[in-house]
Amino acid sequence: MPHPRLEQVDRYRWRIPRNAAADMRADVLVFASRAIVEQVAKDLSLEQAVNVSTLPGIVGAALAMPDIHQGYGFPIGGVAAIDAEHGVVSPGGVGFDINCGVRLLRTTLTRGEVQPRLREIVQQMFRDVPCGTGGSGFVKAKPADLDRVLVEGARWMVAHGYGTARDAEFAEAGGALDEADPNAVSPRAKERGLPQIGTLGSGNHFLEIQYVERVEDERTAAAFGLRKGQVVVLVHSGSRGLGHQVCTDALKVMGSAMARHGIAVPDRQLACVPARSAEGQHYLTTMRAAANFAWANRQGITHFVRKAFATVFGEGTRLEVIYDVCHNIAKLETHVVDGTPRRVLVHRKGATRAFPAGHPEVPADYRPYGQPVFIPGSMGTASWVLAGEEGAMRESFGTTCHGAGRLLSRTAARRGRDVKSVTRALEADGIIVRSETRDGILEEVPEAYKDVDAVIDVVHGAGLARKVARLRPMGVIKG
């Protein structure tokens, strides 16, 4: 059963009113179809969204995107905007993989040109981009360099030969957040992160060679440099061990600090402190440093993907960044709430920024069309390119979903399946898969995820983002 107080608003919206529980401070607004609501009812994600609505300083509604599923404290696919001066910050609203995000690269190649050498390029990328839980990358950075990486993000990588200036310009926040403090990042976090720049990681992180199956919005697709049949590469990775350690360090501090600040929450995983407190500011400066590390990491991956394509298809092959956007972050932004501009700390946990046409933070080349948004599905289905719409600014603090959303736990996904059968089925559909581990494939089987097309129909129909192009996988690398 869905939450007992869940009310349908319209075809794409549902609400749990703020009087559904005594300590709620806001409504919960769920973007979903009826079929997705029935799927969501199988876990505790709606109860987690209700818990988020109790956080001190929350403004507007606690939001749940159609890819919502149970996470640590916050549901994945959850959004909360909290008053920047008088509210709290919660690491659970960002997650352990700070600035996990996606970057889409367009190539000068077509599906017909890549298909005959698909296995070769997958193997080359698998060699050139280390993946797996640990793993060391090929980026030449010394401990003294890491502090600059934590401040400059993708820009440091570009300045040291791992890309072009355009790469950083076409990333959210220019590939680096201001007010990051590398001195506040623990030695253990730095130790974990230094060797991992330019590495993919494990879990649901991936590299996918895809092709543009169809274009829904010709004008916007042309602005993004996309055309039918074109090969693209989608990069999904984050801040690796450094970000995980930053979150772990913050949770230890906040767990004990809440009592001092007189804060009580219904779930200890929602540990939080006032954003303006010493503990809150410490977390935010280290979170920004970890976010910058993640942008540097995706920049490093981009560099080595380019090298792989040059090895297989020749030096004349070009790969350009379309955009890079994160989906695990807390950012200071100004939004109109009840008719008044408010400075808020927008927690996006498995949720993607989707600013509309005309917004000053959208790169000038895309500003007439809206910010590019990339929504991966699964390695056997499809991914989508969208563009942010004005509806997102009115209803979701400029946010949409970040993927299809899990249906099965990792344990359930592995149960009763073997790697050979899964890879054979994918190859029969024209998809070559390589993974560092057996579980890297089994945990990410297509059946583990919601129908990405149904999820996209919701955000398109609700006016949060519009369809631009549908992408189909050809070659997949998993951790």
KANORWO-V902972 format. One record per run of one state. SS is the DSSP state (alpha for helix, beta for strand, coil for the rest). FROM is the first residue (numbers start at 1). LEN is the number of residues. Records with the same first field share a line. If there is no record, write none. Layout:
SS=FROM-LEN, FROM-LEN
This chain:
coil=1-5, 11-2, 17-1, 21-7, 32-2, 41-4, 53-5, 70-6, 84-4, 90-1, 94-7, 116-2, 129-14, 153-1, 160-5, 170-1, 176-6, 185-2, 195-11, 216-2, 225-5, 238-2, 261-7, 271-2, 275-3, 314-5, 327-1, 338-2, 350-1, 354-18, 377-6, 389-1, 396-3, 402-1, 404-2, 407-3, 415-4, 429-3, 436-2, 443-3, 450-2, 462-3, 479-1
beta=6-5, 13-4, 28-4, 58-12, 76-8, 88-2, 101-10, 171-1, 206-10, 230-8, 273-2, 319-8, 328-10, 340-10, 351-3, 372-5, 383-6, 399-3, 403-1, 406-1, 432-4, 449-1, 465-14
alpha=18-3, 34-7, 45-8, 91-3, 111-5, 118-11, 143-10, 154-6, 165-5, 172-4, 182-3, 187-8, 218-7, 240-21, 268-3, 278-36, 390-6, 410-5, 419-10, 438-5, 446-3, 452-10
